[in-house]
Amino acid sequence: MKTGWELKRLGDICFISTGKSNTEDAIADGQFAFFDRSRIVKKSSKYLFDGEAIIIAGEGQTFLPKFYSGKFDLHQRAYAIMNFNNKVSIYYAYNYLIHFHKYFEEVAVGATAKSLRLRHFQDLPIPIPSLHEQHSIIAILDESFAAIAKAKENAEKNLANAREVFDVYMNNVFTNRDKRWHELVLGDVCDKMEYGTSSKSNETGKIPVLRMGNVQNRRIDWNNLVYSDDDSEITKYSLKYNDVLFNRTNSPELVGKSAIYKGEMPAIFAGYLIRLHRKEQLIDADFMNYYLSSDKAINYGKTVVISSVNQANINGTKLKNYPIPIPPLKEQQLIVSKLDSLSAETKKLETIYKQKLTALDELKKSILERAFRGELISGEGIKR
């Protein structure tokens, strides 16, 4: 801590209190902001506090602070930190709590649902410089964070644009097709469509069982695996190179995704997935996989999906009737080659922009650390 700064307990420099309301008190058209344990700010017909406040949920995982000014309602398991003494700026404290939020994760109690107690807030140590220095720190953080936010916005736009370029090109392949292509259905180019194993999976075992969460946009995600030890199931449902998997059931916005197996590791597939046994002389596996992730296929799927509130389903019979434009096999392979090349370039750009976003997050952390060590200001004010 910088010489001349004082180390105080948060409870000694402000007022800290929980609310009195319950989640059921939230109403859609309420006049006042209502903060509960979720990240979403709800509405209430009443208010408990009026003023500038730092608000932190008392239960959760990250305990990230929110800043609010005005009248608001508060859940009985959320905390309002406000009414700081005249030697402390609430904006300084707010930025410090953003920097120091890992403290709450470390002191939270409970085996599963982590929660905070009033003492955790009261006992939190906070370094206090002079008001002049606090205002200098706030000024440089505001300026720095505005620049970082703008840079992140640009990087996120570039990331979205890179993906859009690929999607537009791929969708154009299947939408503005050559008139010489045959318009068939998947049932014409597949011998059969096979549902995966219905056996119960385990945390450990001989071989991974791919589930609906492992089927992403055209690829298999090898995270969050479960396993099987059933030899008969392993023999029956073992994946083969270039097998195309279709996600037949999921939430309404995720059903219908496909992925292609490239032999990354031995695996079988679960019953929520369908393996398409294609006629190799008619259709290329990668061409089929690209088609199933195109707007043409996704939009058709939306017309035949059977939906409930939380679940949607496209069965094998519906899948057989998916329309698919089929060029000659050699032309399919040429299209796949072009799509693969563009996809590789897109992934390179995505990596660059994701690295920029990570670097900007790290820069923000670094600036906060330096700020509260007193390294961004001199006795006269901001360091330039």
C-alpha positions in Angstrom: 0.0 0.0 0.0 1.3 3.5 -0.9 2.8 5.6 1.9 0.2 8.0 3.4 -2.8 5.8 2.6 -4.9 4.4 5.4 -6.2 0.8 5.6 -9.8 0.8 6.8 -12.6 -1.7 7.3 -15.4 -1.2 4.8 -17.9 -1.3 7.7 -16.2 1.7 9.3 -16.6 4.0 6.4 -20.2 3.4 5.2 -23.6 1.9 5.8 -24.1 -1.7 4.8 -27.5 -3.5 4.8 -29.5 -6.3 3.3 -33.0 -5.7 2.0 -36.3 -7.0 3.1 -38.0 -8.2 -0.1 -38.3 -11.6 -1.8 -38.0 -12.6 -5.4 -41.8 -12.9 -5.5 -42.0 -9.1 -5.0 -40.7 -8.4 -8.5 -43.3 -7.2 -10.9 -42.9 -6.6 -14.7 -44.2 -3.0 -14.7 -42.8 -1.8 -11.4 -41.7 1.8 -10.9 -38.5 1.1 -9.1 -35.4 -1.0 -9.7 -35.3 -4.3 -7.7 -32.0 -6.0 -7.1 -32.1 -9.7 -6.0 -29.6 -12.5 -6.3 -29.6 -12.7 -10.1 -27.6 -10.6 -12.5 -30.8 -9.2 -14.0 -32.2 -6.0 -12.5 -35.9 -6.5 -12.0 -38.8 -4.1 -11.1 -40.7 -3.4 -7.9 -43.7 -1.3 -6.9 -41.9 -0.1 -3.7 -38.5 1.1 -2.7 -36.4 0.5 0.4 -33.5 2.8 -0.3 -32.9 6.1 -2.0 -29.4 7.3 -3.0 -26.1 6.1 -4.6 -25.4 2.5 -3.7 -23.1 -0.3 -4.5 -25.1 -3.5 -4.7 -23.8 -7.0 -4.3 -25.8 -10.3 -4.3 -25.3 -12.3 -1.1 -25.5 -15.6 -2.9 -23.9 -16.8 -6.1 -20.6 -17.4 -7.6 -18.9 -14.2 -8.8 -20.4 -11.5 -6.5 -19.7 -8.7 -9.0 -20.8 -5.3 -7.7 -23.4 -3.1 -9.4 -23.7 0.7 -9.0 -27.1 2.4 -8.8 -28.3 5.9 -8.1 -32.0 6.5 -7.2 -34.8 4.7 -5.4 -34.6 0.9 -5.4 -35.9 -2.2 -3.7 -33.5 -4.9 -2.4 -33.8 -8.6 -1.8 -33.2 -9.9 1.7 -30.1 -11.8 0.5 -28.5 -8.9 -1.3 -26.5 -6.1 0.2 -26.5 -2.3 -0.4 -23.3 -0.4 0.5 -23.9 3.3 0.7 -23.7 6.6 2.7 -19.9 6.7 2.8 -18.3 9.2 5.1 -17.0 12.5 3.7 -13.5 11.2 3.3 -14.4 8.4 0.8 -15.9 8.6 -2.7 -18.4 5.9 -3.5 -17.0 5.8 -7.0 -13.5 5.0 -5.6 -15.0 2.3 -3.4 -17.0 0.9 -6.3 -14.0 0.5 -8.5 -12.1 -1.0 -5.6 -14.8 -3.6 -5.1 -14.7 -4.5 -8.8 -10.9 -5.0 -8.4 -11.3 -6.9 -5.2 -14.4 -9.0 -5.9 -12.4 -12.3 -5.7 -12.3 -11.6 -1.9 -16.0 -12.4 -1.7 -15.5 -15.7 -3.6 -12.8 -16.6 -1.1 -14.7 -15.8 2.1 -18.2 -17.0 1.0 -19.5 -19.9 3.0 -21.5 -23.0 2.0 -20.6 -26.3 0.3 -22.7 -25.8 -2.8 -24.6 -22.5 -2.8 -22.0 -19.9 -1.7 -23.3 -17.1 0.4 -22.0 -14.0 2.1 -22.6 -12.7 5.6 -22.7 -9.1 6.8 -19.3 -9.5 8.5 -17.7 -10.3 5.2 -18.6 -6.9 4.0 -17.8 -5.1 7.3 -14.4 -6.7 7.6 -13.3 -6.1 4.0 -10.0 -4.1 4.1 -9.9 -1.1 1.8 -6.9 1.3 1.3 -8.0 4.9 1.6 -5.9 7.7 -0.1 -6.8 11.4 0.2 -10.0 12.5 -1.6 -7.8 14.3 -4.1 -6.0 11.1 -4.9 -9.3 9.2 -5.0 -10.6 11.6 -7.6 -7.4 11.3 -9.6 -7.8 7.5 -9.6 -11.4 7.7 -10.6 -10.5 10.0 -13.5 -7.8 7.8 -14.9 -9.9 4.7 -14.5 -12.9 6.3 -16.3 -10.6 7.4 -19.1 -8.9 4.0 -19.4 -12.0 2.0 -19.2 -13.8 4.0 -21.8 -10.8 3.4 -24.2 -10.8 -0.3 -23.3 -14.6 -0.6 -23.8 -14.3 1.0 -27.3 -11.5 -1.3 -28.2 -13.5 -4.3 -27.1 -16.5 -3.1 -29.0 -14.4 -2.9 -32.2 -12.8 -6.3 -31.6 -16.2 -7.9 -31.0 -17.6 -6.3 -34.2 -14.6 -7.6 -36.1 -15.1 -11.1 -34.6 -18.8 -11.0 -35.6 -17.9 -9.8 -39.1 -15.4 -12.5 -39.7 -18.0 -15.2 -38.8 -20.6 -13.4 -40.9 -18.4 -13.4 -44.0 -18.1 -17.2 -43.8 -21.8 -17.7 -43.0 -22.9 -15.6 -46.0 -20.6 -17.4 -48.4 -21.7 -20.8 -47.1 -25.4 -20.0 -47.2 -25.0 -18.6 -50.7 -23.7 -22.0 -51.9 -26.9 -23.7 -50.9 -29.4 -20.9 -51.7 -28.2 -19.7 -55.1 -27.3 -23.1 -56.4 -26.6 -24.2 -59.9 -29.8 -25.2 -61.7 -28.1 -28.4 -62.8 -28.0 -29.6 -59.2 -30.6 -32.2 -58.2 -33.0 -31.3 -55.4 -33.3 -34.4 -53.3 -34.1 -35.2 -49.6 -31.7 -36.6 -47.1 -33.6 -39.9 -47.2 -32.4 -40.2 -50.9 -28.8 -39.9 -50.0 -28.7 -42.0 -46.8 -29.1 -45.7 -46.3 -30.5 -45.2 -42.8 -30.6 -42.9 -39.8 -29.5 -44.4 -36.5 -30.4 -43.3 -33.0 -27.6 -43.6 -30.4 -27.3 -45.6 -27.2 -29.9 -45.2 -24.5 -27.7 -46.8 -21.8 -26.7 -44.8 -18.8 -23.3 -43.0 -18.9 -20.8 -42.7 -16.2 -18.2 -40.1 -15.0 -15.5 -42.5 -15.9 -15.2 -45.5 -18.3 -13.6 -47.1 -21.3 -14.9 -44.7 -24.0 -16.6 -41.3 -24.3 -20.3 -41.0 -25.1 -21.0 -37.9 -27.2 -24.2 -36.1 -26.1 -26.2 -33.2 -27.6 -24.0 -30.7 -25.8 -20.9 -32.1 -27.6 -22.5 -31.4 -31.0 -21.7 -27.7 -31.9 -21.7 -25.8 -35.2 -20.2 -28.4 -37.6 -17.8 -29.7 -35.0 -17.6 -32.0 -31.9 -16.8 -30.3 -28.6 -14.7 -32.8 -26.6 -15.3 -31.1 -23.3 -17.7 -32.3 -20.5 -17.5 -35.9 -21.6 -19.3 -38.9 -20.0 -18.2 -42.5 -20.5 -19.4 -46.1 -21.1 -18.1 -49.5 -20.1 -20.8 -51.5 -22.0 -18.9 -53.6 -24.5 -22.0 -54.4 -26.6 -22.9 -50.7 -26.8 -19.4 -49.8 -27.7 -19.4 -52.3 -30.5 -22.8 -51.1 -31.9 -22.4 -47.4 -31.6 -18.7 -46.8 -32.2 -18.2 -43.8 -34.5 -16.3 -44.2 -37.8 -14.3 -41.6 -39.6 -16.6 -39.0 -41.4 -19.7 -40.0 -39.5 -22.1 -37.1 -39.5 -24.1 -36.6 -36.2 -27.4 -34.7 -36.0 -28.7 -33.2 -32.7 -32.3 -34.3 -32.8 -33.4 -32.8 -29.5 -32.4 -29.8 -27.4 -33.7 -26.4 -26.5 -35.7 -24.9 -29.4 -32.8 -22.6 -30.5 -30.2 -25.4 -30.5 -32.0 -28.4 -32.0 -30.8 -29.4 -35.5 -27.1 -28.8 -35.1 -24.7 -31.2 -36.7 -21.1 -32.2 -36.4 -18.7 -34.5 -38.2 -16.5 -37.1 -36.5 -12.8 -37.0 -37.7 -11.4 -39.8 -35.6 -10.2 -37.5 -32.9 -10.5 -40.3 -30.3 -12.7 -43.4 -30.0 -16.2 -42.5 -29.1 -19.9 -43.6 -29.2 -23.0 -41.4 -29.4 -26.0 -41.1 -27.2 -29.7 -41.5 -28.0 -30.4 -37.8 -28.4 -28.2 -37.9 -31.5 -28.7 -39.4 -35.0 -26.0 -40.9 -37.1 -26.6 -40.4 -40.8 -25.4 -43.4 -42.8 -24.8 -41.7 -46.1 -24.5 -43.2 -49.6 -20.8 -42.4 -50.2 -21.2 -42.6 -54.0 -23.8 -39.8 -53.8 -22.8 -37.3 -51.1 -19.6 -36.2 -49.4 -19.6 -36.2 -45.6 -18.3 -32.7 -45.2 -20.7 -31.4 -47.9 -23.6 -32.9 -45.8 -22.3 -31.4 -42.6 -21.9 -27.9 -44.1 -25.4 -28.2 -45.6 -27.0 -29.2 -42.2 -25.6 -26.0 -40.6 -26.8 -23.7 -43.4 -29.7 -21.4 -43.2 -31.6 -23.5 -45.7 -31.5 -26.6 -43.5 -31.9 -24.8 -40.2 -34.9 -22.9 -41.5 -36.5 -26.0 -42.9 -36.0 -27.7 -39.5 -37.9 -24.9 -37.8 -41.0 -25.9 -39.9 -41.0 -29.5 -38.8 -39.7 -29.3 -35.3 -41.9 -30.5 -32.5 -41.6 -28.0 -29.6 -42.5 -27.8 -26.0 -41.7 -25.1 -23.6 -38.1 -26.2 -22.9 -37.5 -28.9 -25.4 -37.7 -29.4 -29.2 -37.4 -32.5 -31.3 -36.8 -33.5 -34.9 -37.1 -37.3 -35.3 -35.5 -39.5 -38.0 -38.7 -39.5 -40.1 -38.7 -35.7 -40.3 -34.9 -35.7 -41.0 -35.3 -38.0 -43.9 -37.5 -35.4 -45.6 -35.0 -32.5 -45.3 -34.5 -31.1 -48.8 -30.9 -31.0 -50.0 -29.4 -29.7 -53.2 -27.0 -32.3 -54.6 -24.3 -31.4 -57.2 -22.0 -34.1 -58.7 -19.7 -35.6 -56.2 -16.5 -34.0 -57.6 -18.3 -30.6 -57.4 -19.3 -31.3 -53.8 -15.6 -31.9 -53.0 -14.5 -28.7 -54.7 -17.1 -26.7 -52.7 -15.9 -28.4 -49.5 -12.3 -27.4 -50.3 -13.3 -23.8 -50.7 -15.4 -23.8 -47.6 -12.6 -25.4 -45.6 -10.1 -22.8 -46.8 -12.4 -19.9 -45.9 -13.3 -21.6 -42.6 -9.5 -21.9 -41.7 -9.0 -18.2 -42.5 -12.0 -17.3 -40.5 -10.7 -19.2 -37.5 -7.3 -17.4 -37.7 -9.1 -14.1 -37.6 -11.3 -15.3 -34.7 -8.2 -16.4 -32.8 -6.6 -12.9 -33.3 -9.8 -11.1 -32.1 -10.3 -13.4 -29.2 -6.7 -12.8 -28.1 -7.3 -9.1 -28.3 -10.4 -9.4 -26.1 -8.4 -11.4 -23.6 -5.6 -8.9 -23.7 -8.0 -6.1 -23.0 -9.5 -7.9 -20.0 -6.0 -8.4 -18.7 -5.1 -4.8 -19.3 -8.2 -3.7 -17.3 -7.1 -6.0 -14.4 -3.6 -4.6 -14.5 -4.8 -1.0 -14.4 -7.0 -1.7 -11.4 -4.1 -3.4 -9.6 -1.8 -0.5 -10.3 -4.5 2.1 -9.3 -5.0 0.6 -5.8 -1.3 0.3 -5.3 -1.0 4.0 -5.9 1.1 3.6 -9.1 -1.1 5.7 -11.4 -1.0 8.9 -9.4 1.6 11.2 -8.0 1.2 13.6 -5.1 0.1 16.2 -7.7 -2.4 14.0 -9.5 -2.5 11.6 -12.4 0.7 10.2 -13.8 1.1 10.7 -17.5 
